[in-house]
């Protein structure tokens, strides 16, 4: 099978994956960038980069979970870009970039602590501590905004 023939098979499969997963992946990106969904320009750019990298590796992903691969790419791209991004105004804006990564992966995506630790290059204990601090910070933000002591 030539390069053109493989691409003819790969494109519909990839398009089907994107059609099914792009909405959830965009939500992950919006949570990470803490942008309002209607103005999620950085989230869209990061997602586009992650999908491009997934597409480039599509042939090698046979048997692997393309969603997991794309989420890993998305998180890696966010981690590299986080210092250059505006702080955002979404619900996770008060958190540091690494706290956002941990919280989104552990709570929103349900990724196991050990897997999150391995993907972020952190010790599992550090992941647990970051998650706990992020949850505490969000609780404090909610209490403060509600005027509750």
Secondary structure by P-SEA (a helix, b strand, c coil): ccaaaaaaaaaaaaaaaaaccaaaaaaaaaaaaccccccaaaaaaaaaaaaaaaaaaccccccccaaaaaaaaaaaaaaaacccccccccccccccaaaaaaaaacccccccaaaaaaaacccaaaaaaaaaaaaaaaaaaaaaaaccc
